[in-house]
Amino acid sequence: MRKSIFVQSVFISYAVEDQRLLSPLCRDLDLLGVQGWHDHYLEDEQGWWDKTLEKIQQSDAFLMLISVDGLNSMCCQREYQYALALKKPLLALQVTAGIESSLLSATRSSVQMVPFFQNTREEMALFARYLYGLTMPKRKPLSAVSPLSHVMELHTQLLTSKQMNAGQQMFFFSQIKKALNDKDSKAAMLLLQRFRQRPSLLYSTVVEVDALLEQLDQKESVSQDINIIVCEDDITQNFTSNRSAGEQKYFDHISFVWMPSDQFEMGSPDSELGRQDDEEQHDVQIEKGFWMGQHAVTFEQYDLFCEDTQRQKTNDQGWGRRKFPVISVSWFDAVAYASWLSEKSGRCYRLPSEAEWEYGARAGTTTAFSTGTNINITQAHYVDDRCPKTKEVGSFEHNPWGLYDMHGNVWEWTGSIYQENYEGEELESHSGNCNDEEHTVRGGSWVNYSRRLRSAMRRSYTASLRYSYLGFRISLHEED
């Protein structure tokens, strides 16, 4: 009778050069009653990394095939780091002899390594012993609920607490002030107003709260930051031609940067390293100036849309919400957000066209990146950063026109339908009346190498797809 063990599935991380070992290893695992998962099953190139992450999440343990090729594989490193972040039980099979300890990182050298050179009965018995002995974390019920932000925790506390004494009131007030300083100002302001409405507030607390509300009201009406221009009520004034590139402005609590009308050369020269066949150079005229979102749309901004429209919130993979770029959104989701914001504000928001996006990414430069001919991990978030998830928007220096994260972090949807040869579609931005066609995404992401982050780099996805490296930013335009 087959012995029952708690480990029911393992994710196998391997280098392509070790692929021949997968079939016999999975067969041996099956004899032990364990399912072996690996990405060789995953044939959909577009969804490969998302599905890989999902398999690592679903597995009970993480199994590494240790070889020289495996240790040098960037893909294996990313998978290992992700499993480590999830605190998966780790086991390593040394599939080639002569692995020097100097090749192993400090964390990998502490993982139990089992020799597995010949796939003999003795090796299999030793492997089974270690597999049986893995320390498994207590299983938690699956939940789609995302971690609450600090402000949402305070909201919950306010709703559930019946009575607060003087000390508790002042402590709670201090937490709200901290949230205001932590750039969660919109949600914290709502919380402050709700807190003020509590009938049981002591007079001393009321005085403190009213003073802060008055102070914030004055700060909102007269900006003290020279880089932030207070919104004009006259919409036409927002699109005057005498504005300079990079001028910053807030609309509807979102920061935008001015992109002046001009001509630029779109695409890449034949000599550019990493160039693709669909990057033919040609002159493009940006007829009218417009405002480009300074950052990719964040979870904080997108969640407001979901709450107002009773739309299901997208999964943040446990990486964080608030200031992190919203991910796992389709082209249709991005267009719906822009339409919702337009309807709420009376302004004309949409996705930038592919040409507008590259114009903003280049910011007057003609090199492969706005940083020059090369880019590094101090300037953008991509696979070499060895952080297998997104980072908060604005974590790196902005480009010459003040736009953040135009290279890396998340691919960004544009409003243009993809054409392999530029035929004019790059100038168009559609607003939802499209079938499930391929639309262009730009910028590269945290799963890509640096060549994918180039200003001219293009990729396309069908409009309904949602992946953990897909996000978007919006632009604001004068109505025609």
Buried (B, 14 or more C-beta within 10 A) or exposed (E): EEEEBEBEBBBBBBBEBBEEBBEEBBEBBEEBEBBBBBBEEBEEEBBBBBBBBBBBBEBBBBBBBBBBBBBEBEBBBBBBBBBBBBEBBBBBBBBBEEBEEEBBEEEBEEBEBBBBEEBEEEBBEBBBEBBEEBEEEEEEEEEEEBEEBBBBEBBEBBEEEEEBEEEEBBEBBEBBBBBBEBEBBBBBBEBBEBBBEBEEBEEEBEEBBEEBBEEBEEEEEEEEEEEEBEBEEEBEEBBEEEBEBBBBBBBBEBBBBBBBEEEBBBBBEEEBEBBBEBBBBEEBEBEEBBBBBBBBBBBBBBBBBBEEEEBEBBEBBEBBBBBBBBBBBBBBBBBBBBBBBBEEEEBBBBBBBBBBBBBBBBBEBEBBBBBEEEBEBEBBBBBBBEBBBBBBBBBBEBBEBBBBBBBBBBBBBBBBBBBEEBEEBBBEBBBBEBEEEBBBBBBBBBBBEBBBBBBBBBBBBBBEBBBBBBBBBBBBBBEE
